[in-house]
Amino acid sequence: MANRDTKLIDMTPDGRFIEPPKPTLGMILLRLAAFGVFLAVGALVFWTMLFMLPVLILLGVIGYFVARGQMRRFR
């Protein structure tokens, strides 16, 4: 099987290149707003994780010692 070059040059019959449409101001603002929302959600998730992680570690250590104490009492 021959190697096929799949590159495509998008030209008009008179030799000019076809330009992709320029984004409108509304589309640019919409993309910036969406980026801001995603950034805010990411920051909220990060800070929630940052504050919850020590609490969860502490609860895990407490649970370990409680379970260990229960196992000793049943022996």
N, CA, C and O atoms as a Tinker XYZ file with bonds, in Angstrom:
   300  protein
     1  N      0.850000   -1.179000    0.000000    73     2
     2  CA     0.000000    0.000000    0.000000    64     1     3
     3  C      0.893000    1.239000    0.000000    63     2     4     5
     4  O      1.848000    1.331000    0.772000    81     3
     5  N      0.579000    2.157000   -0.848000    73     3     6
     6  CA     1.391000    3.361000   -0.988000    64     5     7
     7  C      1.071000    4.340000    0.139000    63     6     8     9
     8  O     -0.052000    4.396000    0.640000    81     7
     9  N      2.079000    5.099000    0.518000    73     7    10
    10  CA     1.881000    6.164000    1.500000    64     9    11
    11  C      1.118000    7.284000    0.826000    63    10    12    13
    12  O      1.532000    7.783000   -0.221000    81    11
    13  N      0.000000    7.683000    1.422000    73    11    14
    14  CA    -0.799000    8.748000    0.825000    64    13    15
    15  C     -0.636000   10.017000    1.644000    63    14    16    17
    16  O     -0.773000    9.998000    2.867000    81    15
    17  N     -0.350000   11.087000    0.983000    73    15    18
    18  CA    -0.257000   12.392000    1.629000    64    17    19
    19  C     -1.661000   12.981000    1.678000    63    18    20    21
    20  O     -2.255000   13.260000    0.637000    81    19
    21  N     -2.192000   13.170000    2.878000    73    19    22
    22  CA    -3.582000   13.617000    3.015000    64    21    23
    23  C     -3.697000   15.120000    3.275000    63    22    24    25
    24  O     -4.741000   15.589000    3.727000    81    23
    25  N     -2.642000   15.870000    2.996000    73    23    26
    26  CA    -2.726000   17.318000    3.184000    64    25    27
    27  C     -3.639000   17.911000    2.121000    63    26    28    29
    28  O     -3.622000   17.484000    0.966000    81    27
    29  N     -4.432000   18.893000    2.515000    73    27    30
    30  CA    -5.390000   19.514000    1.623000    64    29    31
    31  C     -5.148000   21.013000    1.620000    63    30    32    33
    32  O     -5.101000   21.651000    2.672000    81    31
    33  N     -4.995000   21.562000    0.432000    73    31    34
    34  CA    -4.862000   23.007000    0.288000    64    33    35
    35  C     -6.208000   23.525000   -0.190000    63    34    36    37
    36  O     -6.686000   23.141000   -1.257000    81    35
    37  N     -6.813000   24.394000    0.599000    73    35    38
    38  CA    -8.142000   24.914000    0.290000    64    37    39
    39  C     -7.983000   26.200000   -0.507000    63    38    40    41
    40  O     -7.729000   27.263000    0.059000    81    39
    41  N     -8.135000   26.098000   -1.823000    73    39    42
    42  CA    -7.964000   27.250000   -2.708000    64    41    43
    43  C     -9.180000   27.405000   -3.609000    63    42    44    45
    44  O     -9.889000   26.442000   -3.899000    81    43
    45  N     -9.399000   28.624000   -4.036000    73    43    46
    46  CA   -10.431000   28.892000   -5.029000    64    45    47
    47  C     -9.864000   28.585000   -6.420000    63    46    48    49
    48  O     -8.649000   28.454000   -6.569000    81    47
    49  N    -10.711000   28.469000   -7.428000    73    47    50
    50  CA   -10.192000   28.179000   -8.778000    64    49    51
    51  C     -9.244000   29.241000   -9.323000    63    50    52    53
    52  O     -8.408000   28.934000  -10.173000    81    51
    53  N     -9.356000   30.492000   -8.851000    73    51    54
    54  CA    -8.444000   31.521000   -9.361000    64    53    55
    55  C     -7.141000   31.601000   -8.571000    63    54    56    57
    56  O     -6.322000   32.477000   -8.847000    81    55
    57  N     -6.920000   30.704000   -7.584000    73    55    58
    58  CA    -5.633000   30.620000   -6.903000    64    57    59
    59  C     -5.564000   31.308000   -5.552000    63    58    60    61
    60  O     -4.501000   31.314000   -4.930000    81    59
    61  N     -6.651000   31.884000   -5.077000    73    59    62
    62  CA    -6.628000   32.519000   -3.760000    64    61    63
    63  C     -6.957000   31.486000   -2.685000    63    62    64    65
    64  O     -7.709000   30.541000   -2.923000    81    63
    65  N     -6.385000   31.681000   -1.504000    73    63    66
    66  CA    -6.687000   30.796000   -0.384000    64    65    67
    67  C     -8.003000   31.210000    0.254000    63    66    68    69
    68  O     -8.340000   32.394000    0.291000    81    67
    69  N     -8.742000   30.231000    0.756000    73    67    70
    70  CA   -10.006000   30.508000    1.432000    64    69    71
    71  C     -9.695000   30.836000    2.888000    63    70    72    73
    72  O     -9.099000   30.028000    3.600000    81    71
    73  N    -10.097000   32.011000    3.318000    73    71    74
    74  CA    -9.859000   32.457000    4.687000    64    73    75
    75  C    -10.963000   31.938000    5.595000    63    74    76    77
    76  O    -12.137000   32.003000    5.231000    81    75
    77  N    -10.610000   31.420000    6.774000    73    75    78
    78  CA   -11.668000   31.022000    7.704000    64    77    79
    79  C    -12.394000   32.268000    8.214000    63    78    80    81
    80  O    -11.796000   33.341000    8.291000    81    79
    81  N    -13.663000   32.137000    8.560000    73    79    82
    82  CA   -14.411000   33.319000    9.015000    64    81    83
    83  C    -13.838000   33.864000   10.328000    63    82    84    85
    84  O    -13.452000   33.108000   11.219000    81    83
    85  N    -13.796000   35.173000   10.419000    73    83    86
    86  CA   -13.297000   35.825000   11.627000    64    85    87
    87  C    -14.367000   35.753000   12.715000    63    86    88    89
    88  O    -15.549000   35.938000   12.429000    81    87
    89  N    -13.963000   35.484000   13.971000    73    87    90
    90  CA   -14.961000   35.448000   15.044000    64    89    91
    91  C    -15.501000   36.845000   15.330000    63    90    92    93
    92  O    -14.770000   37.835000   15.284000    81    91
    93  N    -16.787000   36.899000   15.624000    73    91    94
    94  CA   -17.408000   38.184000   15.929000    64    93    95
    95  C    -17.091000   38.573000   17.377000    63    94    96    97
    96  O    -16.599000   37.763000   18.164000    81    95
    97  N    -17.380000   39.812000   17.697000    73    95    98
    98  CA   -17.144000   40.293000   19.062000    64    97    99
    99  C    -17.985000   39.512000   20.059000    63    98   100   101
   100  O    -17.531000   39.236000   21.169000    81    99
   101  N    -19.205000   39.154000   19.678000    73    99   102
   102  CA   -20.065000   38.371000   20.560000    64   101   103
   103  C    -19.485000   36.996000   20.857000    63   102   104   105
   104  O    -19.545000   36.525000   21.993000    81   103
   105  N    -18.924000   36.351000   19.840000    73   103   106
   106  CA   -18.315000   35.036000   20.046000    64   105   107
   107  C    -17.076000   35.136000   20.940000    63   106   108   109
   108  O    -16.843000   34.271000   21.784000    81   107
   109  N    -16.296000   36.179000   20.753000    73   107   110
   110  CA   -15.105000   36.365000   21.589000    64   109   111
   111  C    -15.523000   36.569000   23.049000    63   110   112   113
   112  O    -14.935000   35.980000   23.956000    81   111
   113  N    -16.542000   37.409000   23.269000    73   111   114
   114  CA   -17.012000   37.654000   24.634000    64   113   115
   115  C    -17.618000   36.395000   25.244000    63   114   116   117
   116  O    -17.444000   36.142000   26.437000    81   115
   117  N    -18.325000   35.604000   24.442000    73   115   118
   118  CA   -18.912000   34.360000   24.926000    64   117   119
   119  C    -17.818000   33.367000   25.328000    63   118   120   121
   120  O    -17.934000   32.696000   26.354000    81   119
   121  N    -16.768000   33.273000   24.530000    73   119   122
   122  CA   -15.657000   32.380000   24.866000    64   121   123
   123  C    -14.939000   32.842000   26.130000    63   122   124   125
   124  O    -14.555000   32.021000   26.963000    81   123
   125  N    -14.756000   34.157000   26.274000    73   123   126
   126  CA   -14.122000   34.679000   27.491000    64   125   127
   127  C    -14.990000   34.423000   28.721000    63   126   128   129
   128  O    -14.473000   34.090000   29.787000    81   127
   129  N    -16.300000   34.577000   28.578000    73   127   130
   130  CA   -17.207000   34.322000   29.700000    64   129   131
   131  C    -17.177000   32.840000   30.077000    63   130   132   133
   132  O    -17.150000   32.505000   31.261000    81   131
   133  N    -17.180000   31.958000   29.085000    73   131   134
   134  CA   -17.125000   30.521000   29.360000    64   133   135
   135  C    -15.807000   30.161000   30.037000    63   134   136   137
   136  O    -15.787000   29.365000   30.976000    81   135
   137  N    -14.708000   30.743000   29.565000    73   135   138
   138  CA   -13.410000   30.498000   30.196000    64   137   139
   139  C    -13.410000   30.982000   31.639000    63   138   140   141
   140  O    -12.868000   30.304000   32.512000    81   139
   141  N    -14.005000   32.136000   31.906000    73   139   142
   142  CA   -14.080000   32.659000   33.265000    64   141   143
   143  C    -14.904000   31.763000   34.176000    63   142   144   145
   144  O    -14.546000   31.552000   35.335000    81   143
   145  N    -16.014000   31.231000   33.651000    73   143   146
   146  CA   -16.846000   30.325000   34.450000    64   145   147
   147  C    -16.079000   29.050000   34.767000    63   146   148   149
   148  O    -16.082000   28.593000   35.910000    81   147
   149  N    -15.420000   28.469000   33.764000    73   147   150
   150  CA   -14.642000   27.247000   33.993000    64   149   151
   151  C    -13.494000   27.499000   34.972000    63   150   152   153
   152  O    -13.190000   26.641000   35.802000    81   151
   153  N    -12.865000   28.651000   34.883000    73   151   154
   154  CA   -11.781000   28.983000   35.800000    64   153   155
   155  C    -12.311000   29.142000   37.225000    63   154   156   157
   156  O    -11.668000   28.692000   38.173000    81   155
   157  N    -13.470000   29.773000   37.388000    73   155   158
   158  CA   -14.060000   29.950000   38.716000    64   157   159
   159  C    -14.466000   28.602000   39.315000    63   158   160   161
   160  O    -14.255000   28.365000   40.504000    81   159
   161  N    -15.047000   27.719000   38.499000    73   159   162
   162  CA   -15.418000   26.394000   39.000000    64   161   163
   163  C    -14.178000   25.603000   39.394000    63   162   164   165
   164  O    -14.171000   24.924000   40.420000    81   163
   165  N    -13.136000   25.690000   38.583000    73   163   166
   166  CA   -11.885000   25.006000   38.912000    64   165   167
   167  C    -11.272000   25.524000   40.201000    63   166   168   169
   168  O    -10.780000   24.742000   41.015000    81   167
   169  N    -11.297000   26.833000   40.393000    73   167   170
   170  CA   -10.761000   27.413000   41.624000    64   169   171
   171  C    -11.593000   26.986000   42.832000    63   170   172   173
   172  O    -11.042000   26.706000   43.897000    81   171
   173  N    -12.915000   26.936000   42.672000    73   171   174
   174  CA   -13.779000   26.503000   43.763000    64   173   175
   175  C    -13.508000   25.044000   44.141000    63   174   176   177
   176  O    -13.449000   24.706000   45.323000    81   175
   177  N    -13.348000   24.194000   43.144000    73   175   178
   178  CA   -13.037000   22.784000   43.406000    64   177   179
   179  C    -11.677000   22.658000   44.094000    63   178   180   181
   180  O    -11.523000   21.875000   45.031000    81   179
   181  N    -10.700000   23.423000   43.633000    73   179   182
   182  CA    -9.362000   23.371000   44.230000    64   181   183
   183  C     -9.384000   23.799000   45.692000    63   182   184   185
   184  O     -8.811000   23.120000   46.544000    81   183
   185  N    -10.042000   24.920000   45.992000    73   183   186
   186  CA   -10.060000   25.410000   47.373000    64   185   187
   187  C    -10.881000   24.499000   48.281000    63   186   188   189
   188  O    -10.548000   24.328000   49.454000    81   187
   189  N    -11.947000   23.917000   47.747000    73   187   190
   190  CA   -12.728000   22.960000   48.535000    64   189   191
   191  C    -11.874000   21.755000   48.883000    63   190   192   193
   192  O    -11.883000   21.287000   50.021000    81   191
   193  N    -11.134000   21.251000   47.900000    73   191   194
   194  CA   -10.248000   20.117000   48.148000    64   193   195
   195  C     -9.152000   20.491000   49.145000    63   194   196   197
   196  O     -8.781000   19.690000   50.003000    81   195
   197  N     -8.645000   21.698000   49.024000    73   195   198
   198  CA    -7.563000   22.121000   49.908000    64   197   199
   199  C     -8.012000   22.188000   51.364000    63   198   200   201
   200  O     -7.239000   21.860000   52.264000    81   199
   201  N     -9.254000   22.609000   51.603000    73   199   202
   202  CA    -9.750000   22.688000   52.974000    64   201   203
   203  C    -10.297000   21.356000   53.478000    63   202   204   205
   204  O    -10.257000   21.095000   54.680000    81   203
   205  N    -10.806000   20.506000   52.582000    73   203   206
   206  CA   -11.405000   19.242000   53.003000    64   205   207
   207  C    -10.366000   18.142000   53.219000    63   206   208   209
   208  O    -10.601000   17.237000   54.019000    81   207
   209  N     -9.248000   18.194000   52.544000    73   207   210
   210  CA    -8.254000   17.124000   52.646000    64   209   211
   211  C     -7.731000   16.942000   54.066000    63   210   212   213
   212  O     -7.692000   15.802000   54.528000    81   211
   213  N     -7.325000   17.987000   54.793000    73   211   214
   214  CA    -6.885000   17.762000   56.176000    64   213   215
   215  C     -7.993000   17.221000   57.080000    63   214   216   217
   216  O     -7.728000   16.418000   57.975000    81   215
   217  N     -9.232000   17.657000   56.852000    73   215   218
   218  CA   -10.351000   17.151000   57.649000    64   217   219
   219  C    -10.542000   15.661000   57.392000    63   218   220   221
   220  O    -10.742000   14.891000   58.332000    81   219
   221  N    -10.484000   15.252000   56.133000    73   219   222
   222  CA   -10.660000   13.842000   55.799000    64   221   223
   223  C     -9.511000   12.989000   56.333000    63   222   224   225
   224  O     -9.735000   11.864000   56.780000    81   223
   225  N     -8.301000   13.505000   56.293000    73   223   226
   226  CA    -7.161000   12.765000   56.850000    64   225   227
   227  C     -7.332000   12.603000   58.354000    63   226   228   229
   228  O     -7.102000   11.519000   58.891000    81   227
   229  N     -7.732000   13.665000   59.037000    73   227   230
   230  CA    -7.952000   13.601000   60.480000    64   229   231
   231  C     -9.069000   12.618000   60.820000    63   230   232   233
   232  O     -8.932000   11.843000   61.767000    81   231
   233  N    -10.157000   12.633000   60.078000    73   231   234
   234  CA   -11.242000   11.685000   60.311000    64   233   235
   235  C    -10.788000   10.251000   60.051000    63   234   236   237
   236  O    -11.223000    9.335000   60.749000    81   235
   237  N     -9.935000   10.044000   59.075000    73   235   238
   238  CA    -9.407000    8.712000   58.808000    64   237   239
   239  C     -8.540000    8.206000   59.944000    63   238   240   241
   240  O     -8.632000    7.039000   60.324000    81   239
   241  N     -7.695000    9.076000   60.492000    73   239   242
   242  CA    -6.836000    8.683000   61.616000    64   241   243
   243  C     -7.696000    8.380000   62.843000    63   242   244   245
   244  O     -7.453000    7.391000   63.534000    81   243
   245  N     -8.685000    9.208000   63.121000    73   243   246
   246  CA    -9.581000    8.967000   64.258000    64   245   247
   247  C    -10.337000    7.655000   64.062000    63   246   248   249
   248  O    -10.464000    6.868000   64.999000    81   247
   249  N    -10.835000    7.419000   62.864000    73   247   250
   250  CA   -11.538000    6.171000   62.579000    64   249   251
   251  C    -10.645000    4.958000   62.736000    63   250   252   253
   252  O    -11.094000    3.911000   63.201000    81   251
   253  N     -9.392000    5.087000   62.355000    73   251   254
   254  CA    -8.454000    3.974000   62.519000    64   253   255
   255  C     -8.276000    3.631000   63.993000    63   254   256   257
   256  O     -8.332000    2.460000   64.370000    81   255
   257  N     -8.062000    4.650000   64.829000    73   255   258
   258  CA    -7.850000    4.381000   66.252000    64   257   259
   259  C     -9.127000    3.886000   66.942000    63   258   260   261
   260  O     -9.047000    3.075000   67.864000    81   259
   261  N    -10.287000    4.353000   66.517000    73   259   262
   262  CA   -11.545000    3.855000   67.071000    64   261   263
   263  C    -11.729000    2.386000   66.698000    63   262   264   265
   264  O    -12.090000    1.572000   67.548000    81   263
   265  N    -11.487000    2.047000   65.447000    73   263   266
   266  CA   -11.620000    0.651000   65.019000    64   265   267
   267  C    -10.602000   -0.237000   65.730000    63   266   268   269
   268  O    -10.908000   -1.373000   66.091000    81   267
   269  N     -9.413000    0.273000   65.927000    73   267   270
   270  CA    -8.377000   -0.485000   66.637000    64   269   271
   271  C     -8.789000   -0.718000   68.093000    63   270   272   273
   272  O     -8.573000   -1.800000   68.638000    81   271
   273  N     -9.381000    0.300000   68.716000    73   271   274
   274  CA    -9.858000    0.160000   70.088000    64   273   275
   275  C    -11.012000   -0.828000   70.182000    63   274   276   277
   276  O    -11.093000   -1.585000   71.150000    81   275
   277  N    -11.897000   -0.836000   69.205000    73   275   278
   278  CA   -12.994000   -1.798000   69.189000    64   277   279
   279  C    -12.468000   -3.226000   69.049000    63   278   280   281
   280  O    -12.973000   -4.141000   69.699000    81   279
   281  N    -11.458000   -3.418000   68.205000    73   279   282
   282  CA   -10.894000   -4.750000   68.006000    64   281   283
   283  C    -10.239000   -5.241000   69.312000    63   282   284   285
   284  O    -10.324000   -6.426000   69.635000    81   283
   285  N     -9.596000   -4.347000   70.050000    73   283   286
   286  CA    -8.960000   -4.736000   71.328000    64   285   287
   287  C    -10.011000   -5.116000   72.361000    63   286   288   289
   288  O     -9.805000   -6.030000   73.160000    81   287
   289  N    -11.151000   -4.402000   72.342000    73   287   290
   290  CA   -12.179000   -4.659000   73.345000    64   289   291
   291  C    -12.833000   -6.011000   73.108000    63   290   292   293
   292  O    -13.246000   -6.659000   74.070000    81   291
   293  N    -12.943000   -6.460000   71.861000    73   291   294
   294  CA   -13.595000   -7.725000   71.550000    64   293   295
   295  C    -12.695000   -8.932000   71.741000    63   294   296   297
   296  O    -13.184000  -10.057000   71.636000    81   295
   297  N    -11.434000   -8.766000   72.011000    73   295   298
   298  CA   -10.517000   -9.900000   72.199000    64   297   299
   299  C    -10.680000  -10.521000   73.536000    63   298   300
   300  O     -9.987000  -11.486000   73.858000    81   299
